[in-house]
Amino acid sequence: MDNVWSIMDLLFAGAGLYAIYAYYLLKTKGEITTSILMSKDVDIRKCKDIEGYKAFVAPKILIFGIAALLYGILGLVNSYVSPIPGALYASAMVLFFAVLVWFAFQTRKGVQMFW
């Protein structure tokens, strides 16, 4: 069972890095990584205000990326370095999943506002 959690922690950390990279691409090159932001059904070319969408979604991607990366690292530390107290680890889990749900609602809201 510990291996499953370790794999999940790696996936969370990887998702965090991917989201931070998507933020970097958005801010530096203006590229929108659609796989993390919207379903494949949404046509990016039909956006009413692409710059407005970028400004709306950029901080949200960064917040999600940092939260996922930190949660994944915390889980790996818990598994391989030193056990994290249960209350702290549970609090981090609740906080991360709250950020995850918030991010999902915000990306949906962004699509509704700008398409």
Phi and psi restraints in degrees (value plus and minus 20) as a CYANA .aco file:
   2 ASP   PHI     -83.1   -43.1
   2 ASP   PSI     -54.7   -14.7
   3 ASN   PHI     -83.9   -43.9
   3 ASN   PSI     -56.5   -16.5
   4 VAL   PHI     -83.4   -43.4
   4 VAL   PSI     -64.3   -24.3
   5 TRP   PHI     -85.9   -45.9
   5 TRP   PSI     -56.4   -16.4
   6 SER   PHI     -84.6   -44.6
   6 SER   PSI     -61.0   -21.0
   7 ILE   PHI     -84.6   -44.6
   7 ILE   PSI     -61.7   -21.7
   8 MET   PHI     -82.4   -42.4
   8 MET   PSI     -61.8   -21.8
   9 ASP   PHI     -82.3   -42.3
   9 ASP   PSI     -60.5   -20.5
  10 LEU   PHI     -83.6   -43.6
  10 LEU   PSI     -60.2   -20.2
  11 LEU   PHI     -84.3   -44.3
  11 LEU   PSI     -62.7   -22.7
  12 PHE   PHI     -83.4   -43.4
  12 PHE   PSI     -65.4   -25.4
  13 ALA   PHI     -83.0   -43.0
  13 ALA   PSI     -61.5   -21.5
  14 GLY   PHI     -84.4   -44.4
  14 GLY   PSI     -60.7   -20.7
  15 ALA   PHI     -83.5   -43.5
  15 ALA   PSI     -57.7   -17.7
  16 GLY   PHI     -83.8   -43.8
  16 GLY   PSI     -65.1   -25.1
  17 LEU   PHI     -82.6   -42.6
  17 LEU   PSI     -60.6   -20.6
  18 TYR   PHI     -83.2   -43.2
  18 TYR   PSI     -62.1   -22.1
  19 ALA   PHI     -86.4   -46.4
  19 ALA   PSI     -60.4   -20.4
  20 ILE   PHI     -85.0   -45.0
  20 ILE   PSI     -58.5   -18.5
  21 TYR   PHI     -84.6   -44.6
  21 TYR   PSI     -60.1   -20.1
  22 ALA   PHI     -82.2   -42.2
  22 ALA   PSI     -59.4   -19.4
  23 TYR   PHI     -82.5   -42.5
  23 TYR   PSI     -64.9   -24.9
  24 TYR   PHI     -78.7   -38.7
  24 TYR   PSI     -67.5   -27.5
  25 LEU   PHI     -81.0   -41.0
  25 LEU   PSI     -59.7   -19.7
  26 LEU   PHI     -85.0   -45.0
  26 LEU   PSI     -64.4   -24.4
  27 LYS   PHI     -96.8   -56.8
  27 LYS   PSI     -55.8   -15.8
  28 THR   PHI    -111.4   -71.4
  28 THR   PSI     -61.4   -21.4
  29 LYS   PHI    -132.1   -92.1
  29 LYS   PSI     -27.6    12.4
  30 GLY   PHI      54.6    94.6
  30 GLY   PSI      -6.2    33.8
  31 GLU   PHI    -104.2   -64.2
  31 GLU   PSI     115.5   155.5
  32 ILE   PHI    -121.2   -81.2
  32 ILE   PSI      99.4   139.4
  33 THR   PHI    -104.4   -64.4
  33 THR   PSI      76.1   116.1
  34 THR   PHI     -88.0   -48.0
  34 THR   PSI     -46.5    -6.5
  35 SER   PHI     -84.5   -44.5
  35 SER   PSI     -46.1    -6.1
  36 ILE   PHI    -116.9   -76.9
  36 ILE   PSI     -35.7     4.3
  37 LEU   PHI    -126.4   -86.4
  37 LEU   PSI     -47.0    -7.0
  38 MET   PHI    -176.5  -136.5
  38 MET   PSI     145.4   185.4
  39 SER   PHI     -92.8   -52.8
  39 SER   PSI     143.1   183.1
  40 LYS   PHI     -90.4   -50.4
  40 LYS   PSI     -31.5     8.5
  41 ASP   PHI     -94.4   -54.4
  41 ASP   PSI     -39.8     0.2
  42 VAL   PHI    -103.6   -63.6
  42 VAL   PSI     107.4   147.4
  43 ASP   PHI    -113.1   -73.1
  43 ASP   PSI      94.5   134.5
  44 ILE   PHI     -82.0   -42.0
  44 ILE   PSI     -47.1    -7.1
  45 ARG   PHI     -91.1   -51.1
  45 ARG   PSI     -36.1     3.9
  46 LYS   PHI    -114.1   -74.1
  46 LYS   PSI     -10.6    29.4
  47 CYS   PHI     -86.3   -46.3
  47 CYS   PSI     114.5   154.5
  48 LYS   PHI     -93.3   -53.3
  48 LYS   PSI     -54.4   -14.4
  49 ASP   PHI    -167.3  -127.3
  49 ASP   PSI      67.7   107.7
  50 ILE   PHI     -86.0   -46.0
  50 ILE   PSI     -58.8   -18.8
  51 GLU   PHI     -87.9   -47.9
  51 GLU   PSI     -58.4   -18.4
  52 GLY   PHI     -83.6   -43.6
  52 GLY   PSI     -61.1   -21.1
  53 TYR   PHI     -83.2   -43.2
  53 TYR   PSI     -63.6   -23.6
  54 LYS   PHI     -80.7   -40.7
  54 LYS   PSI     -64.0   -24.0
  55 ALA   PHI     -85.3   -45.3
  55 ALA   PSI     -56.0   -16.0
  56 PHE   PHI     -88.3   -48.3
  56 PHE   PSI     -63.6   -23.6
  57 VAL   PHI    -110.3   -70.3
  57 VAL   PSI     -43.3    -3.3
  58 ALA   PHI     -76.2   -36.2
  58 ALA   PSI     -72.4   -32.4
  59 PRO   PHI     -85.9   -45.9
  59 PRO   PSI     -48.1    -8.1
  60 LYS   PHI     -90.0   -50.0
  60 LYS   PSI     -58.4   -18.4
  61 ILE   PHI     -83.9   -43.9
  61 ILE   PSI     -63.9   -23.9
  62 LEU   PHI     -83.3   -43.3
  62 LEU   PSI     -64.9   -24.9
  63 ILE   PHI     -81.3   -41.3
  63 ILE   PSI     -66.3   -26.3
  64 PHE   PHI     -81.8   -41.8
  64 PHE   PSI     -64.6   -24.6
  65 GLY   PHI     -80.9   -40.9
  65 GLY   PSI     -65.0   -25.0
  66 ILE   PHI     -84.8   -44.8
  66 ILE   PSI     -63.9   -23.9
  67 ALA   PHI     -82.1   -42.1
  67 ALA   PSI     -64.7   -24.7
  68 ALA   PHI     -86.5   -46.5
  68 ALA   PSI     -62.7   -22.7
  69 LEU   PHI     -82.4   -42.4
  69 LEU   PSI     -67.6   -27.6
  70 LEU   PHI     -83.7   -43.7
  70 LEU   PSI     -61.2   -21.2
  71 TYR   PHI     -84.9   -44.9
  71 TYR   PSI     -62.5   -22.5
  72 GLY   PHI     -83.1   -43.1
  72 GLY   PSI     -62.7   -22.7
  73 ILE   PHI     -84.9   -44.9
  73 ILE   PSI     -63.1   -23.1
  74 LEU   PHI     -79.1   -39.1
  74 LEU   PSI     -61.9   -21.9
  75 GLY   PHI     -84.7   -44.7
  75 GLY   PSI     -60.3   -20.3
  76 LEU   PHI     -87.3   -47.3
  76 LEU   PSI     -59.9   -19.9
  77 VAL   PHI     -81.7   -41.7
  77 VAL   PSI     -63.3   -23.3
  78 ASN   PHI     -80.6   -40.6
  78 ASN   PSI     -57.6   -17.6
  79 SER   PHI    -100.6   -60.6
  79 SER   PSI     -58.1   -18.1
  80 TYR   PHI    -135.8   -95.8
  80 TYR   PSI     -38.0     2.0
  81 VAL   PHI    -129.5   -89.5
  81 VAL   PSI     -86.0   -46.0
  82 SER   PHI    -173.0  -133.0
  82 SER   PSI     115.3   155.3
  83 PRO   PHI     -80.4   -40.4
  83 PRO   PSI     115.2   155.2
  84 ILE   PHI    -109.9   -69.9
  84 ILE   PSI     117.2   157.2
  85 PRO   PHI     -73.3   -33.3
  85 PRO   PSI     120.1   160.1
  86 GLY   PHI     -75.0   -35.0
  86 GLY   PSI     -61.8   -21.8
  87 ALA   PHI     -85.7   -45.7
  87 ALA   PSI     -59.5   -19.5
  88 LEU   PHI     -86.7   -46.7
  88 LEU   PSI     -64.1   -24.1
  89 TYR   PHI     -86.0   -46.0
  89 TYR   PSI     -61.3   -21.3
  90 ALA   PHI     -84.6   -44.6
  90 ALA   PSI     -59.9   -19.9
  91 SER   PHI     -82.9   -42.9
  91 SER   PSI     -62.3   -22.3
  92 ALA   PHI     -83.4   -43.4
  92 ALA   PSI     -59.0   -19.0
  93 MET   PHI     -83.8   -43.8
  93 MET   PSI     -66.8   -26.8
  94 VAL   PHI     -82.2   -42.2
  94 VAL   PSI     -64.1   -24.1
  95 LEU   PHI     -82.5   -42.5
  95 LEU   PSI     -64.9   -24.9
  96 PHE   PHI     -82.0   -42.0
  96 PHE   PSI     -65.8   -25.8
  97 PHE   PHI     -87.9   -47.9
  97 PHE   PSI     -49.3    -9.3
  98 ALA   PHI     -85.4   -45.4
  98 ALA   PSI     -63.1   -23.1
  99 VAL   PHI     -84.4   -44.4
  99 VAL   PSI     -59.9   -19.9
 100 LEU   PHI     -80.9   -40.9
 100 LEU   PSI     -66.3   -26.3
 101 VAL   PHI     -85.4   -45.4
 101 VAL   PSI     -64.5   -24.5
 102 TRP   PHI     -77.9   -37.9
 102 TRP   PSI     -65.1   -25.1
 103 PHE   PHI     -82.7   -42.7
 103 PHE   PSI     -61.3   -21.3
 104 ALA   PHI     -81.9   -41.9
 104 ALA   PSI     -64.4   -24.4
 105 PHE   PHI     -86.1   -46.1
 105 PHE   PSI     -58.8   -18.8
 106 GLN   PHI     -87.8   -47.8
 106 GLN   PSI     -58.9   -18.9
 107 THR   PHI     -87.0   -47.0
 107 THR   PSI     -58.1   -18.1
 108 ARG   PHI     -84.7   -44.7
 108 ARG   PSI     -62.5   -22.5
 109 LYS   PHI     -81.6   -41.6
 109 LYS   PSI     -60.5   -20.5
 110 GLY   PHI     -82.0   -42.0
 110 GLY   PSI     -62.0   -22.0
 111 VAL   PHI     -84.8   -44.8
 111 VAL   PSI     -61.6   -21.6
 112 GLN   PHI     -85.7   -45.7
 112 GLN   PSI     -57.3   -17.3
 113 MET   PHI     -94.4   -54.4
 113 MET   PSI     -55.8   -15.8
 114 PHE   PHI    -129.5   -89.5
 114 PHE   PSI     -18.2    21.8
